Amino acid sequence: MLREIKQVLRLVMLLGKRNQQHCLKTAGGLLVLLWTETGASVQTINCTVAAAGSWCTGIEMKVLQPVLTDLKESMLACTRSCSRPDPEELCAFTDMHGSLKLLLSFQMKEDATLFVPECGARIEAFLHSFSLVNARIKIHFKFKFSQQSFQRDFRVKIERKVACANRPSLILDVTCKTQPPECVKRGCWCHGGHPVLGDKLPLSIPPEAMNHGLFGELSVHPVTLLSPCVLQYPNLATQLTDIQISFVLVCGPSNVPVTGPSGVLRNLPAHLDCQELGLHGLHCSSFKVHRSGTVYTVEQEQSEDSEQASSLPLMQQSLLLYLFLQHSDPFTYQLSDMLATEVLIEHHLEAILNHNKQAVAAALHAELKNSLKSQKHRKKVQETMHSAAEVILSSAISIVSCSSNMDFRNACLNSMKVRDTYELSASLCDSLTRVTSWKFTPRGRCYSAQIEDHPDGDELTRTEI
């Protein structure tokens, strides 16, 4: 089921981008609807893919029909076109995004009784990955099976544009739900991250892939995203908790994610110099085929200093590393050839990465080192700040404790609302941390526009160019 949905989305994305090359607006909606239909002998699964909005303007069903016929015969495991879905489902979609530009419905060969919950979870995970790199398309996933129904919407609140050479810019979803600590709420808080485009890495195609018809030039472009953004708060302590690497296939360019992370990525920590990266350790904590990504957990160093700092405000951050595969072949210009090429790349991805594993490991190490450079600098600044705070606190406590003027001592205790010097030490430490954490320096400010807090459902979308 997932294979067929991916093929249809590839076709829709390729046609949409081919027809809107000169159109700056790429907003709209995409509906993926699965429902069951009880027949005479077996219960079948139907799938409908609908599109509306400016991103698919120019797609004509008359032109698309011959391509769909070839696609069904060669690449889709569907038997025939099925009946149209419930009109109420389409009305809700068109009320939100306008008239339909595209409507594809087909029936799968699989028996609905064999459709296990994991299949729905895989489709949901795939659509989530798809929405991350197609941020201006609002995706709606609905599934109705017997008496059960499921619905999930993927909406983007904050997006960023990443300019790539020789291809259209990528629009990424950088929405971060992490809330700022209590001590920084009075300042401006950036609710998204800032993608950074890395250096292009050419990949050589292994002979076995060439024997199956994969030719041309293949390369990978890394894009890193550290979130949440704390550029405005250089005094706020941070802790990197995990690193996630995801593949996105950008051939054509369809921007359709590749499911099934590679074993090369699973063994990546063995090829990284964690000390040079400023990390205590790194191990693969999640390696799931249907998640289209590999998650690494960052080991935290345990020491007396870290235990003392555990009571201070600590912002946990995640590093997301996208690997955009890009393929070019002057002899591949037909839609059917483009679709077949993307299938070949996904099928031989493991062999391609193994064939280039040393170059890929070196490139990822360099990209992580560059991305974590600011983290290492921040850690040194934090150590200096911690040492200075200890001197300030000890000096302040000594002045109050050693003073023979009872009026002065009582005034200090009363102003801090404490009863003795022991409580005064804790109160001063908390006040000093709260004051210094939310202060920011103009030169290190985040380049995002200041935005105020909005309810989750009404938060405005912000674009950076």
C-alpha positions in Angstrom: 0.0 0.0 0.0 2.8 2.5 0.9 4.6 1.7 -2.3 1.6 2.6 -4.4 0.9 5.8 -2.5 4.6 6.9 -2.9 4.4 6.3 -6.6 1.2 8.4 -7.0 2.8 11.2 -4.9 5.9 11.1 -7.1 3.8 11.5 -10.2 1.7 14.3 -8.7 4.8 16.2 -7.4 6.7 15.8 -10.7 3.7 17.0 -12.7 3.0 19.9 -10.3 6.5 21.2 -10.3 6.8 20.8 -14.0 3.7 23.0 -14.5 4.5 25.7 -11.9 8.1 26.4 -12.5 7.4 30.1 -13.0 4.8 30.3 -10.2 6.1 31.6 -6.9 3.1 30.4 -4.9 3.1 26.7 -4.1 0.5 26.5 -1.4 -2.4 24.1 -1.3 -3.6 20.8 0.1 -3.2 17.1 -0.4 -5.7 14.4 0.7 -4.8 10.7 1.1 -8.0 8.8 1.8 -8.2 5.0 2.5 -11.5 3.2 2.9 -12.8 -0.3 2.7 -15.6 -1.6 0.5 -17.3 -4.9 1.1 -17.8 -6.9 -2.0 -19.3 -10.3 -2.8 -16.4 -12.4 -1.5 -13.7 -10.2 -0.2 -13.3 -6.8 1.5 -11.1 -4.5 -0.7 -9.1 -1.4 0.1 -9.7 1.8 -1.9 -7.3 4.7 -2.1 -8.0 8.3 -3.2 -5.4 11.0 -3.7 -6.8 14.5 -4.2 -4.9 17.7 -4.7 -6.0 21.4 -4.6 -4.3 24.7 -4.6 -1.7 26.6 -6.6 1.0 23.9 -6.2 -0.8 21.6 -8.6 -2.0 24.3 -11.0 -1.7 23.2 -14.7 -2.2 19.5 -14.1 -4.8 18.2 -16.6 -6.5 14.9 -16.2 -6.7 14.4 -19.9 -2.9 14.5 -20.2 -2.5 12.6 -17.0 -4.8 9.6 -17.9 -2.3 7.8 -20.3 0.5 8.2 -17.7 -1.8 6.7 -15.0 -2.7 3.8 -17.2 1.0 3.0 -17.8 1.7 3.5 -14.1 -1.1 1.1 -13.0 0.1 -1.6 -15.4 3.8 -1.3 -14.6 4.3 -0.1 -11.1 1.0 -0.2 -9.1 -0.5 -3.3 -7.5 -4.0 -2.1 -8.2 -6.6 -4.0 -10.2 -9.0 -1.3 -11.5 -10.3 2.2 -10.8 -12.7 2.2 -7.9 -15.8 4.3 -7.2 -15.5 7.8 -6.0 -15.2 8.3 -2.2 -17.8 9.8 0.0 -18.7 13.3 -1.4 -18.7 14.7 2.2 -15.0 13.8 2.5 -14.1 15.8 -0.7 -16.4 18.7 0.3 -14.5 19.2 3.5 -11.3 19.2 1.6 -12.4 21.6 -1.1 -14.0 24.0 1.4 -10.5 24.4 2.9 -8.3 24.5 -0.3 -10.6 25.3 -3.2 -11.7 23.3 -6.2 -10.0 20.0 -7.0 -7.1 20.1 -9.5 -6.5 16.3 -9.3 -8.5 13.3 -8.1 -7.0 9.8 -8.4 -8.9 6.7 -7.1 -7.8 3.1 -7.4 -8.4 -0.2 -5.8 -5.7 -2.4 -4.2 -5.3 -6.1 -4.7 -4.7 -6.8 -1.0 -7.4 -8.1 1.2 -8.5 -5.6 3.8 -8.3 -8.2 6.5 -4.5 -8.3 5.9 -4.2 -4.6 6.5 -2.6 -4.5 10.0 -2.3 -1.4 12.2 1.5 -1.2 11.4 0.6 -0.5 7.8 -1.3 2.6 8.8 1.5 3.7 11.1 4.0 3.4 8.2 1.8 5.5 5.9 1.4 8.1 8.6 5.1 8.3 9.3 5.8 8.6 5.6 3.3 11.5 5.2 4.9 13.2 8.2 8.3 13.0 6.6 6.8 14.2 3.3 5.3 17.2 5.1 8.6 18.2 6.6 10.2 18.9 3.1 7.0 20.1 1.5 6.0 22.6 4.1 3.6 24.7 2.0 1.3 21.7 1.2 -1.2 20.9 4.0 -1.5 17.1 4.2 -4.7 15.3 5.3 -4.6 11.6 6.0 -7.9 9.7 6.6 -8.5 6.0 7.0 -11.8 4.3 7.4 -11.8 0.6 8.1 -15.1 -1.1 9.0 -16.4 0.7 12.0 -13.0 2.4 12.8 -11.8 5.7 11.5 -8.6 7.6 11.9 -7.6 11.2 10.8 -4.3 13.1 11.0 -3.5 16.5 9.6 0.0 17.8 9.0 0.1 21.6 9.2 3.1 23.8 9.2 3.3 26.8 11.4 6.9 28.0 10.7 8.7 27.4 7.4 12.2 28.2 6.1 13.5 28.4 2.6 16.8 26.7 1.8 18.4 27.9 -1.5 20.1 25.1 -3.5 22.2 25.5 -6.6 20.8 24.5 -9.9 17.4 23.5 -8.5 14.3 25.1 -6.9 14.6 26.1 -3.3 13.5 23.7 -0.6 10.7 24.7 1.8 11.2 23.0 5.2 9.0 22.7 8.2 11.1 24.0 11.2 8.2 24.2 13.7 9.5 23.5 17.2 7.0 22.9 20.1 9.6 23.2 22.8 8.6 26.0 25.2 11.3 28.4 26.6 12.3 28.2 30.3 10.4 30.4 32.8 13.4 32.8 33.0 13.3 33.7 29.3 9.6 34.2 28.6 9.9 38.0 29.0 12.3 38.1 26.0 11.8 37.2 22.4 11.8 33.5 21.7 12.4 31.9 18.3 9.8 29.2 17.7 11.8 27.6 14.8 15.3 26.7 13.7 17.5 27.8 10.9 18.5 25.2 8.2 22.1 25.3 7.1 23.0 23.9 3.7 26.2 21.9 3.6 28.7 21.0 0.9 27.6 18.8 -2.0 29.0 15.3 -2.0 29.1 13.4 -5.4 28.3 9.7 -5.1 29.6 7.0 -7.5 27.0 4.5 -8.7 27.9 0.8 -8.0 28.1 -1.6 -11.0 25.1 -3.7 -9.8 22.9 -0.6 -10.0 24.2 0.3 -13.4 23.3 -3.2 -14.6 19.7 -2.5 -13.7 19.7 0.8 -15.6 20.7 3.4 -13.1 23.0 5.9 -14.8 23.7 9.7 -14.7 25.1 11.7 -11.8 24.1 11.2 -8.2 25.0 13.4 -5.3 23.9 14.2 -1.7 23.3 17.5 -0.1 23.3 17.7 3.7 21.0 20.2 5.5 21.3 20.6 9.3 18.7 22.0 11.6 19.4 22.7 15.3 16.3 23.4 17.3 15.1 25.1 19.3 17.0 28.3 18.3 18.8 29.9 21.3 20.9 32.4 19.4 19.4 35.3 21.3 20.3 33.8 24.6 24.0 33.1 24.8 23.8 32.7 28.6 21.2 30.0 28.5 22.6 26.5 29.2 21.8 24.0 26.5 22.2 20.2 26.2 22.2 18.2 22.9 20.1 15.1 23.5 19.7 13.4 20.1 20.7 13.6 16.5 18.4 12.3 13.7 19.4 11.6 10.1 16.7 11.4 7.5 16.9 10.7 3.7 14.8 12.7 1.2 14.8 11.8 -2.4 15.1 14.9 -4.6 15.3 13.4 -8.0 13.3 15.1 -10.7 12.7 16.9 -8.2 9.8 15.0 -6.4 10.8 15.6 -2.7 9.4 12.2 -1.8 11.1 10.7 1.2 13.0 7.4 1.0 11.8 4.8 3.5 14.2 2.4 5.0 17.4 3.9 6.6 20.7 2.3 5.7 22.9 0.0 7.8 25.7 2.4 7.0 23.9 5.1 9.1 23.3 2.6 11.9 27.0 2.0 12.2 27.9 5.7 11.8 29.0 6.3 15.4 31.9 3.9 15.0 33.3 6.2 12.2 32.9 9.5 14.2 35.4 11.2 16.5 33.1 12.2 19.3 35.8 14.0 21.1 36.4 16.2 18.1 32.7 16.8 17.8 32.5 17.8 21.5 30.3 14.9 22.4 30.8 12.4 25.3 29.4 9.5 23.3 26.8 8.6 20.6 24.9 5.5 19.9 22.0 4.5 17.6 18.8 4.4 19.6 16.2 4.0 16.8 16.6 2.1 13.5 13.1 1.5 12.0 12.5 0.9 8.4 9.2 2.7 8.3 10.4 5.9 10.0 12.7 7.0 7.1 15.3 8.2 9.6 17.9 7.0 12.1 18.0 8.5 15.6 21.2 8.7 17.7 21.1 9.4 21.4 23.9 11.7 22.8 25.4 10.3 25.9 25.6 12.9 28.7 28.8 13.3 30.8 28.3 12.7 34.5 30.4 14.9 36.8 30.2 17.0 39.9 29.9 20.2 37.8 27.0 18.7 35.8 25.2 17.7 38.9 25.5 21.2 40.4 24.3 22.7 37.1 21.3 20.3 36.9 19.2 22.6 39.1 19.8 25.5 36.7 17.5 26.1 33.6 18.6 23.8 30.9 17.3 23.8 27.3 17.5 20.5 25.5 18.1 20.6 21.8 17.9 18.2 18.9 20.0 18.2 15.7 18.2 17.1 12.5 20.3 16.2 9.5 18.6 15.9 6.2 20.4 14.1 3.3 18.9 15.2 0.0 19.7 12.9 -2.8 19.8 14.6 -6.2 20.0 12.7 -9.5 20.5 14.1 -13.0 20.6 12.3 -16.3 20.2 14.2 -19.7 18.7 11.1 -21.2 15.9 10.9 -18.6 13.1 13.3 -19.4 10.0 11.3 -19.7 7.8 11.0 -16.5 7.8 7.2 -16.7 11.6 7.2 -16.8 11.8 9.6 -13.9 9.5 7.5 -11.8 11.5 4.3 -12.7 14.8 6.1 -11.8 13.6 7.1 -8.4 12.4 3.5 -7.7 15.9 2.2 -8.8 17.7 4.7 -6.5 15.5 3.7 -3.5 16.0 0.0 -4.3 19.8 0.3 -4.6 20.2 2.9 -1.8 21.9 0.5 0.5 24.4 -0.6 -2.2 25.1 3.0 -3.1 25.9 4.0 0.4 28.0 1.0 1.0 29.9 1.8 -2.2 30.6 5.3 -0.9 30.6 4.6 2.9 34.0 6.2 3.6 33.2 9.4 1.7 29.7 9.6 3.3 31.1 9.0 6.8 33.7 11.7 6.3 31.2 14.2 4.9 28.8 13.6 7.8 31.6 14.0 10.3 32.5 17.3 8.8 28.9 18.5 8.7 28.3 17.5 12.3 31.5 19.2 13.3 30.5 22.4 11.6 27.0 22.3 13.1 28.2 21.6 16.6 30.9 24.3 16.5 28.6 26.8 18.2 27.7 24.2 20.8 31.3 23.8 21.8 31.8 27.6 22.0 28.6 27.9 24.1 29.9 25.3 26.5 33.1 27.2 27.1 31.2 30.4 27.6 28.9 28.5 30.1 32.0 27.3 32.0 33.3 30.9 32.2 29.9 32.2 33.3 29.6 29.4 35.9 33.0 30.3 37.4 32.1 34.0 37.4 28.8 33.3 39.1 30.5 31.4 41.9 32.8 34.3 42.5 29.9 36.8 42.5 27.9 34.7 44.9 30.7 33.9 47.3 31.6 37.6 47.4 28.1 38.7 48.0 27.5 36.2 50.8 30.8 37.1 52.4 29.9 40.8 52.4 26.6 40.1 54.1 27.9 37.5 56.5 30.9 39.5 57.6 29.1 42.8 58.1 28.8 44.0 61.7 26.0 46.3 60.8 22.8 44.5 61.8 20.6 47.0 59.9 22.5 46.3 56.7 22.2 42.5 57.2 18.5 42.7 58.0 17.9 44.9 55.0 19.7 42.4 52.7 17.7 39.5 54.1 14.4 41.3 53.9 15.0 42.5 50.3 15.6 38.9 49.2 12.7 37.7 51.4 14.8 35.1 53.3 15.4 34.3 56.9 19.2 33.6 57.1 22.3 33.6 55.0 21.8 29.9 53.9 18.5 30.8 52.2 20.2 34.0 50.9 22.8 31.9 49.1 20.1 29.9 47.3 18.0 32.9 46.5 20.9 34.9 45.1 22.0 31.9 42.9 18.4 31.6 41.5 18.2 35.4 40.9 21.6 35.6 39.2 20.7 32.7 36.9 17.3 34.1 36.1 18.7 37.6 35.3 21.7 36.4 33.1 19.9 33.7 31.2 17.4 35.8 29.4 19.8 38.6 28.6 21.0 38.6 25.0 23.7 40.4 23.1 22.7 42.3 19.9 25.6 40.9 17.9 24.5 37.3 18.5 20.8 37.9 17.9 18.6 35.5 16.0 17.9 37.0 12.6 14.2 35.9 12.8 11.5 38.6 13.1 10.1 38.9 16.6 6.8 37.1 17.1 4.5 37.1 20.0 2.8 34.1 21.6 -0.2 32.8 19.7 -2.6 29.9 20.5 -1.4 26.6 18.9 -4.3 26.6 16.5 -3.9 30.2 15.4 -0.2 30.7 15.2 0.9 32.6 12.1 3.1 31.2 9.4 6.4 33.0 9.0 8.7 32.7 6.0 12.3 33.6 5.7 14.1 34.3 2.4 
